[in-house]
Amino acid sequence: MMKAMLAAIVPVSCLLALGGGPDKSDADAIKKTALDYGQGWYEANAERMERALHPDLAKRALMPDPRSGKGMIDHFSAMGLVQATRKGGGSRTPTDQRKTDVTILDVTGNAACVKLEMDAWVDYMHMVKTDGRWVIVNVLWEFTAEAKKKYGIPNEL
């Protein structure tokens, strides 16, 4: 009897300890930041992109080195990403292919981990809440399998 009670109580207490995730206002703000980033890219809206980013942002991906074909880390800064957005970003992506599916993976205090699925890649973002707003500080991204095939990028580097 005691084991049955513990089996019922422990999972419930763990759920209570975890809480229900971020409160609605934080969840809404985190999603808005991810959408400013993704939709700002598609719209070539540099102001929207810049609003989503911390000035110290680091965006990285493992890419093939053009000389050796081995994996190398490709870097983008906040300024580089804003400038690329201003120059057209993803504005050539057809409207019906502009995907921005946001999943909040975890939130602890002022830190959040978010997945953003775009048309040809997935961004894994770290966000921080500073001065009352959520901004992106890190992005690790990867092309989808379909995009890798289309662009001739090997699956493993």
VOBA-1610 file (N, C-alpha, C; in pm, whole numbers, padded with zeros to 5 digits, always signed):
BEGIN
Met+00082-00119+00000Met+00000+00000+00000Met+00087+00126+00000Met+00190+00123+00085Met+00280+00238+00094Met+00350+00263-00039Lys+00395+00156-00108Lys+00461+00171-00238Lys+00366+00233-00340Ala+00241+00193-00337Ala+00143+00249-00430Ala+00123+00397-00405Met+00118+00437-00279Met+00102+00580-00246Met+00223+00660-00292Leu+00343+00605-00267Leu+00465+00675-00310Leu+00471+00684-00462Ala+00431+00578-00530Ala+00432+00578-00676Ala+00340+00686-00731Ala+00233+00718-00660Ala+00141+00822-00704Ala+00188+00961-00663Ile+00247+00974-00544Ile+00286+01105-00489Ile+00413+01158-00556Val+00514+01075-00577Val+00642+01122-00629Val+00627+01189-00767Pro+00560+01126-00865Pro+00547+01195-00994Pro+00472+01328-00984Val+00369+01334-00900Val+00294+01458-00885Val+00381+01566-00822Ser+00460+01530-00720Ser+00545+01630-00656Ser+00655+01677-00751Cys+00705+01586-00836Cys+00805+01628-00935Cys+00745+01727-01033Leu+00622+01703-01077Leu+00556+01796-01168Leu+00535+01931-01103Leu+00497+01929-00974Leu+00478+02056-00903Leu+00610+02130-00888Ala+00718+02057-00863Ala+00849+02120-00848Ala+00895+02182-00979Leu+00861+02117-01090Leu+00901+02170-01220Leu+00824+02295-01257Gly+00704+02308-01203Gly+00620+02421-01242Gly+00561+02396-01378Gly+00494+02493-01433Gly+00429+02474-01562Gly+00507+02536-01675Gly+00637+02556-01659Gly+00716+02621-01763Gly+00712+02771-01743Pro+00748+02846-01847Pro+00750+02991-01833Pro+00609+03046-01817Asp+00597+03161-01749Asp+00464+03220-01742Asp+00426+03270-01881Lys+00299+03294-01900Lys+00248+03327-02034Lys+00315+03451-02093Ser+00341+03553-02013Ser+00402+03674-02068Ser+00544+03647-02116Asp+00622+03565-02041Asp+00756+03530-02087Asp+00749+03442-02212Ala+00660+03343-02211Ala+00647+03255-02328Ala+00610+03336-02453Asp+00518+03430-02438Asp+00479+03515-02551Asp+00596+03600-02599Ala+00673+03656-02505Ala+00787+03741-02541Ala+00899+03660-02607Ile+00923+03539-02558Ile+01024+03452-02617Ile+00984+03417-02761Lys+00858+03381-02780Lys+00810+03347-02915Lys+00820+03469-03007Lys+00784+03587-02956Lys+00791+03709-03037Lys+00935+03736-03081Thr+01030+03715-02991Thr+01171+03735-03025Thr+01213+03640-03136Ala+01176+03512-03123Ala+01211+03413-03226Ala+01146+03450-03360Leu+01023+03499-03357Leu+00955+03537-03481Leu+01013+03665-03540Asp+01055+03760-03456Asp+01123+03879-03508Asp+01248+03837-03585Tyr+01321+03742-03531Tyr+01441+03690-03596Tyr+01406+03619-03727Gly+01317+03522-03723Gly+01283+03442-03841Gly+01208+03519-03947Gln+01103+03587-03907Gln+01023+03663-04004Gln+01099+03787-04051Gly+01178+03846-03962Gly+01263+03958-04001Gly+01359+03917-04112Trp+01412+03796-04104Trp+01501+03743-04209Trp+01428+03735-04342Tyr+01309+03673-04340Tyr+01232+03657-04464Tyr+01188+03791-04524Glu+01156+03886-04437Glu+01106+04017-04483Glu+01218+04115-04516Ala+01343+04073-04494Ala+01459+04164-04507Ala+01440+04288-04421Asn+01386+04266-04300Asn+01356+04374-04207Asn+01467+04379-04101Ala+01568+04462-04127Ala+01685+04469-04040Ala+01651+04519-03900Glu+01552+04608-03887Glu+01513+04658-03755Glu+01454+04545-03671Arg+01372+04465-03734Arg+01311+04353-03663Arg+01418+04252-03620Met+01512+04222-03710Met+01621+04131-03677Met+01704+04187-03563Glu+01742+04313-03572Glu+01826+04374-03470Glu+01758+04374-03333Arg+01628+04397-03330Arg+01551+04397-03206Arg+01561+04261-03136Ala+01572+04153-03214Ala+01574+04018-03158Ala+01710+03977-03103Leu+01816+04049-03141Leu+01952+04004-03110Leu+02019+04082-02999His+02096+04012-02918His+02188+04077-02824His+02309+04122-02907Pro+02368+04237-02877Pro+02483+04284-02956Pro+02600+04185-02959Asp+02611+04098-02858Asp+02721+04001-02852Asp+02682+03865-02910Leu+02575+03860-02989Leu+02531+03735-03047Leu+02643+03662-03121Ala+02641+03529-03108Ala+02728+03443-03189Ala+02638+03341-03257Lys+02639+03339-03390Lys+02562+03241-03468Lys+02663+03153-03538Arg+02647+03020-03520Arg+02747+02928-03573Arg+02681+02808-03639Ala+02755+02748-03732Ala+02714+02623-03796Ala+02839+02547-03838Leu+02828+02415-03840Leu+02935+02333-03894Leu+02915+02324-04044Met+03015+02369-04119Met+03008+02373-04266Met+03132+02307-04325Pro+03123+02264-04451Pro+03242+02209-04514Pro+03342+02319-04549Asp+03468+02298-04517Asp+03573+02390-04556Asp+03589+02379-04708Pro+03581+02490-04782Pro+03587+02484-04928Pro+03718+02423-04981Arg+03827+02435-04904Arg+03956+02381-04949Arg+03972+02234-04916Ser+03938+02196-04793Ser+03965+02059-04750Ser+03842+01969-04750Gly+03722+02030-04747Gly+03600+01951-04737Gly+03569+01905-04596Lys+03665+01928-04503Lys+03643+01890-04363Lys+03553+01993-04296Gly+03498+01954-04183Gly+03411+02045-04110Gly+03485+02163-04050Met+03424+02279-04059Met+03476+02400-03995Met+03357+02478-03940Ile+03382+02559-03841Ile+03276+02638-03782Ile+03264+02771-03856Asp+03145+02796-03909Asp+03113+02922-03977Asp+03051+03015-03873His+03097+03139-03866His+03054+03235-03764His+02977+03352-03825Phe+02878+03399-03752Phe+02809+03525-03783Phe+02797+03603-03654Ser+02819+03731-03660Ser+02797+03820-03546Ser+02659+03883-03559Ala+02617+03954-03456Ala+02490+04026-03462Ala+02493+04126-03578Met+02599+04203-03588Met+02609+04304-03693Met+02607+04238-03831Gly+02679+04128-03847Gly+02681+04058-03975Gly+02544+04007-04014Leu+02470+03956-03916Leu+02336+03905-03944Leu+02240+04019-03978Val+02251+04130-03908Val+02167+04247-03939Val+02199+04299-04080Gln+02327+04306-04113Gln+02365+04354-04246Gln+02317+04259-04356Ala+02329+04128-04332Ala+02281+04030-04431Ala+02130+04042-04448Thr+02060+04069-04340Thr+01915+04088-04347Thr+01883+04213-04429Arg+01955+04320-04400Arg+01934+04447-04471Arg+01959+04432-04621Lys+02052+04345-04659Lys+02085+04323-04801Lys+01986+04231-04871Gly+01885+04186-04802Gly+01784+04102-04867Gly+01749+03977-04789Gly+01840+03934-04701Gly+01811+03817-04617Gly+01746+03705-04694Gly+01636+03656-04643Gly+01564+03546-04708Gly+01446+03592-04789Ser+01450+03717-04834Ser+01335+03775-04905Ser+01304+03706-05037Arg+01401+03632-05092Arg+01375+03558-05216Arg+01305+03425-05191Thr+01291+03387-05065Thr+01218+03265-05032Thr+01071+03288-05063Pro+01009+03203-05144Pro+00866+03221-05175Pro+00782+03224-05047Thr+00684+03311-05044Thr+00601+03331-04926Thr+00544+03200-04873Asp+00500+03111-04961Asp+00439+02986-04916Asp+00541+02887-04858Gln+00670+02917-04868Gln+00774+02832-04811Gln+00837+02890-04685Arg+00791+03005-04643Arg+00848+03073-04526Arg+00795+03012-04397Lys+00874+02924-04343Lys+00836+02850-04222Lys+00904+02914-04101Thr+00828+02935-03994Thr+00885+02984-03867Thr+00812+02914-03752Asp+00844+02788-03731Asp+00782+02710-03624Asp+00868+02720-03499Val+00812+02779-03392Val+00884+02805-03268Val+00845+02702-03163Thr+00947+02641-03100Thr+00926+02551-02987Thr+01015+02600-02874Ile+00954+02633-02761Ile+01032+02670-02642Ile+01071+02540-02574Leu+01201+02512-02570Leu+01250+02386-02514Leu+01265+02390-02363Asp+01309+02505-02310Asp+01329+02516-02166Asp+01344+02663-02128Val+01298+02694-02008Val+01317+02828-01952Val+01351+02812-01805Thr+01459+02876-01763Thr+01497+02880-01623Thr+01533+03024-01591Gly+01450+03090-01511Gly+01478+03229-01476Gly+01488+03317-01599Asn+01607+03373-01619Asn+01632+03465-01731Asn+01697+03398-01851Ala+01696+03265-01856Ala+01758+03192-01967Ala+01655+03102-02034Ala+01661+03097-02167Ala+01568+03012-02243Ala+01642+02943-02356Cys+01596+02824-02390Cys+01647+02750-02505Cys+01529+02728-02599Val+01546+02767-02725Val+01436+02771-02821Val+01479+02706-02951Lys+01387+02632-03014Lys+01410+02574-03145Lys+01323+02648-03245Leu+01384+02693-03355Leu+01310+02760-03462Leu+01333+02684-03591Glu+01227+02628-03646Glu+01237+02557-03774Glu+01201+02654-03886Met+01299+02674-03975Met+01282+02762-04089Met+01263+02676-04214Asp+01264+02737-04333Asp+01237+02662-04456Asp+01344+02559-04488Ala+01471+02589-04464Ala+01579+02498-04504Ala+01675+02464-04390Trp+01648+02514-04271Trp+01738+02487-04159Trp+01662+02496-04028Val+01732+02454-03922Val+01680+02462-03786Val+01780+02543-03704Asp+01729+02639-03629Asp+01810+02720-03539Asp+01782+02676-03396Tyr+01888+02648-03320Tyr+01876+02626-03176Tyr+01930+02751-03110Met+01843+02821-03036Met+01877+02952-02982Met+01886+02949-02830His+01979+03026-02778His+01982+03058-02636His+01939+03203-02625Met+01843+03227-02539Met+01796+03364-02516Met+01820+03402-02371Val+01829+03531-02349Val+01843+03585-02215Val+01744+03700-02199Lys+01689+03711-02079Lys+01600+03823-02049Lys+01684+03930-01980Thr+01698+04043-02046Thr+01778+04152-01993Thr+01702+04282-02012Asp+01705+04366-01911Asp+01630+04492-01914Asp+01484+04469-01951Gly+01428+04357-01904Gly+01286+04330-01923Gly+01248+04275-02059Arg+01346+04241-02145Arg+01310+04185-02276Arg+01400+04068-02310Trp+01346+03976-02388Trp+01418+03857-02431Trp+01494+03886-02560Val+01623+03847-02563Val+01705+03862-02682Val+01787+03735-02703Ile+01829+03713-02826Ile+01904+03594-02862Ile+02053+03623-02844Val+02123+03534-02771Val+02267+03551-02751Val+02349+03448-02828Asn+02293+03330-02851Asn+02363+03224-02924Asn+02267+03154-03019Val+02318+03117-03136Val+02242+03035-03230Val+02337+02930-03286Leu+02296+02804-03276Leu+02364+02695-03346Leu+02263+02644-03446Trp+02302+02641-03573Trp+02204+02603-03675Trp+02257+02493-03764Glu+02162+02426-03830Glu+02194+02312-03915Glu+02095+02310-04031Phe+02144+02287-04153Phe+02055+02268-04266Phe+01972+02141-04246Thr+01851+02139-04299Thr+01771+02017-04299Thr+01834+01917-04395Ala+01796+01791-04384Ala+01848+01687-04473Ala+01816+01720-04618Glu+01697+01772-04642Glu+01657+01808-04779Glu+01744+01921-04834Ala+01773+02020-04752Ala+01857+02133-04797Ala+02001+02087-04821Lys+02051+01999-04733Lys+02186+01947-04755Lys+02195+01876-04889Lys+02095+01796-04919Lys+02094+01724-05046Lys+02088+01824-05163Lys+02002+01924-05151Lys+01986+02024-05257Lys+02116+02101-05282Tyr+02187+02137-05174Tyr+02308+02218-05185Tyr+02437+02135-05192Gly+02424+02002-05190Gly+02542+01917-05198Gly+02630+01920-05075Ile+02569+01934-04958Ile+02644+01938-04833Ile+02640+01797-04772Pro+02756+01742-04737Pro+02756+01608-04679Pro+02684+01605-04543Asn+02626+01491-04511Asn+02557+01476-04382Asn+02654+01480-04264Glu+02774+01427-04285Glu+02874+01425-04177Glu+03000+01497-04224Leu+03054+01576-04135Leu+03177+01651-04166Leu+03284+01617-04064
//
